Amino acid sequence: MFMIDAHIHADCRPYEDFEQMAVAGIESAVTLAHDPLPMSASAVVLDHFHHMLKNDRKRATENGVELYVALGVHPRSICPDVEVVLERLPALLQEEKVVALGEVGLETTSPEEQEIFKKQLQIAEDLKKKVVVHTPRTNKWEVTQKTLYIIEESINPKLVQLDHVDHSIIDLTREFGGQMGLTVQPLKVTPSEAVELLTEYGCDGFSLDSDMSSSPSDPLSVPKTVHQLKLGGFSDKDIKLVSKKNAARFYGI
């Protein structure tokens, strides 16, 4: 069964991870902009974008994984001259293989974070571009509540994937109208916990991802979760929904 890993950070991973992913059945993945180093100036953020578009795509393709890209200013990547990045962003979002704006959102709900988040949602709304929205580890429920309020005020939720959803915020997110990213990663959600959540809420509206990065990660967390879903008696139809079709439909890939 072929799969899509709907949210990774390819720049943090070694060349060999992509071979492992391809061997395990992952045919495509989406790599998102984030904060791989101190984003001290717009030039650093833009260099990060260009590295994703050129170097990371090449490394993945050489190993048989079709890598798509999402570009945006992560809440931990807001540099002093961030407006330079925002001015360049609409054109960059038209680049080949760029399927979304992301990863954006709130980390602390500071006024600056909220302003930059709203501006990027406006860009996505204007371009009718899909957007991937971050939810943090700390104060997750409170920050997600504020995040959803801003989404409701700013953009059609059908354009949004809200990521890193878990049991702590599912009561907030299940009715928001967009897609939910279920991140299976050490220190976040285990494959068994993902199966429990999908057993309770179904597979419609969810996509699996590893969010593999410099944090503790497993490049095979999507295939491992699919294996657990098979053992749990999920139908092939539901497994394909959560491991491929929902992500393919959302990103248009």
N, C-alpha and C positions, 0 to 999 in steps of 0.2 A: 504494500500500500504506500503510495507516494504522499508526502506531507509537506506543509508549509510551516516554517517557524516564523510567526507573525511579528516578532520583536526581538532583535538582537543588536549588539554593538560590536560589529565585526572588527573594528580597528584595535580592539583589546585582545583579540584572540590569535593564537598561532595558526600558521598555515595548515597544520595537520588536522585541526578541528573541522575544517571544511570537508576533508576527505572522510572523516568519521561520520559526519552528518549525511553525506551523499551515500555512503555504504549502508547507513541505517534507514535510508528511504526518504530523506529530506531533499526535495528537488528544488525548492525555492525558499528564500528567507528575505526579510526586510530589515535592513540595518538603519538605525536612527541616530540622529545627532544627539550628543549629550555633553558631558564635562570630563573628557579623558585627561585633562591637565588644567592648570589654572588658566581660565579664559580671560586674560588680562587686557586684551584689545581686540577690536573687530578683525584685525589681520589674522589673529590666531583662530578665531571662530571660522573665518572664511577659508583658511588653510585646512581646517578640520573638514569642512564641507568638501573641498576639492580632493582631499585624501580619500574620503568615502567614495566619491564618484569615480575615481581613477584606480587607486591602489587596491582598495578593498574589493571592488567588483572584479578586478583582474584575479586576485588571489582565490576568490570563491569560484569563479568561472573555470579556472584551471583545474579545480577539483570536482567539477560537475554540479555545483550549486548555482542556480540563477539568483543573483543578488539584486534586489531592488532597494531603493533609497528613500528615506524621509529626512527632510532638512528643516531645521527650526532652532530657536534659541531656548534651550533647556533652562528652567528656573535657576539652576546652579551655574549657568553660563552667561549671565547678564554682565557684559563688560561695560566700562564707562562710556564708550562710544557705540553703544548697541544700535543706535539709530542708523549707523552705516550699514549694519547687517540687515536691518529691517528694510532699508531701501533697496538692497540687492536681492532680497528674498523672493519677490514675485517672479523675477526673471529666472532665478535658479530653480524655482519650482517647475519651470517649463522644460528643464533639461531631460534628456532621455533617461528612462528608468527611474525617475523621481515620481513616486506614486502618492506621496502624502507630505504634509507639513508636520514635523514632529522631531523629537519628543518635546512637547511644551506643557505648561501647566503651572502649578503652584507647589512650593516646598514649605514655605512658612506663612503664606498669605500676606506678605509685606506689601505696602502700597506700590512699590516698584514692580514686584512680581505680578501683581494684578494688572497694572498698566500694560506691561509687555505681553502678558497673556491675552488681554483683550485686543491689543493691536494685531497679534498674530491670528487670532480667531477671525478678525475682520478681513485679513488677507485671504484666509482660507474660504470664508464666505463669499468674498468678491470673485475669487477664482473658481468657486465650487470644487475646491480641492479637499480631499479627505485629510483629517487631522488626528494625530495620536496624542492623547492627553495622559500625562503622568499623574500618579497618586503616590504620595510619599510613605515611608515607613513610620515616621514620627507624627503623632497627632493625626493619624490617617482618617478617622471618621470626620473630625472637625474640618480638616483641610479639604476632604472630598466634598463635604456639604457645600463649602464656599465655591469650590470648583464647578460643581453642578449648577449652582445659581448663576455663575458667570456664563457657562455654556448656554443655559436657558435664555439668558438675556442677549446673547451675542450671535448665535449660529444655529442653523438647523441641526438638531442632534443626530440626524441620519448621516451627517458627514463625519461623525466623531466615533473614534474608538477610545474608550476609557480603559486605561491599562492598569495592571497589577491589582485587579479585583480579587478579593478574598472574602472569607466568611465575615470579617469585621465590618465590611461596607456593602455587602450584597443587598441589604435592606434598603440602602440608599440608591443603588445603581440599577437594579433589575427593571425599573420602569422608566428609565430616563430617555429611552427612545433610540439610542445608538447601540453600537457593538461594545462588548466587554472583552478585554484581554485577560486571560487567565494565565498568570505567570507562574510557571513551575520551575522553582529555583531553590537551592539550599537557602535556608533562613527566611523563605517566603512561603511557598506552598509546595508540599511534596506531591508526587504522583498519586499516592493514596488519598490525600486530602482533596486533590482535584477531582478524583473519581467520586468522592462523597458529595462534593458541591454539585457536580453535574448530575448525580443521581437525584439530588433533591430538586434542582431547578431546571434540568433538561439541557440539551445542547444548542438549542436555538439561541442565537445572539452571542455565543461565546466563540473565541478563537484561542488556541493554545500557543504559548510562546515560552522561550527559555530566558529572555532578557540577559543572555550570557554577556558578561562584561569582565571588568577587573575584579568585581566582587566574586565571592564563591558562586560557581556556576557549573552547569552540566550541559554541554552541547547536545546531549542525547535526551534531554528531559522530555521533549515532545514525543519521540518514539517510545520512551519508557512509559509515558502516560497512556499512549495508545495501547501498549501491551497490557497495562492494568485495566483499561476499559474493556479489552477483549476478554480478559479473565473475569471481569465483573458482569459479563453477559450483555454488554451494549451491542446494539445492532450495527452492522456495517454502515448503514445509512447515517446513523447518529455519529459514529466515529469519524466518518468522512466529513461530516458537517463541521465538527469542532477542530479537526486536524488539518483541514484543507479548504473546504468549500466556502465556509463563512469568511475566512481571510481572503480567498481569491475573489469573492464577490465584493468585499469591502474595498480592497485595494485595486480592483480591476485588472488582475493579473491571471 
